Amino acid sequence: MKTVLITGCSSGYGLETARHFHAQGWTVIATMRSPREGLLPASDRIRILPLDVTKPESIAAALEAAGPIDVLVNNAGIGVVGAFEATPMVHVRKVFETNTFGVMAMTQAAIPQMRTRRSGVIVNVTSSVTLAPMPLAAAYTASKQAIEGFTGSLGHELGAFDVRVKLVEPGYAPTTRFAKNTDIAVTDLIPEAYADFARPIFAEFANPALTTRECDVADAVWLAANDTSNRLHYPAGPDAVALAQVA
């Protein structure tokens, strides 16, 4: 029986991915900053562990408690939407601490056991903002684009030890907590000078032609985790797939 450790399981993609792997018969280590019972089925194949990917001691404790894992899914992330000019650098750094350095730290901590066994998969969840430039998402895009480059390069060195590294790129999912998973209101990041520019963009956000569901991402993560080919990119959701086709 295989084991997957998934970060950011309190809602959205992480929660749905945990449910999906469990339904497929895997043992699931579901991690979140503030563990809550009742989110996942009661099962001897599900364990919920506390994890803050920005704290080295939390990462070490979670991996020690988890024991050997076959797949690491780096899903935890925070969003930021707004004019870059108005986004405080302290918040930009906070976004990078989770979306970029948190992913790198989790990956670095998990590599030794996979390298020693010459087996394992690391799946990094980024975003469709890496497939095409999106307005009002400069800082967020930068945090995710860094992981795209990181993952591609890392795949070469870990491939020498039969460890696979994958990228899942979700599209726009309005049913997730993306816009709420931040401590700065979007309205605070749209100065008056940007109001006319931002208005049609937010109108399009409110009525998108294509969207991504949580299950689309769970399916893509499952495919990536079980694909033994050298494929690196897995767009998730109809909008992300459409962008990838023209990227």
Disulfide bonds with the S-S distance in Angstrom:
none
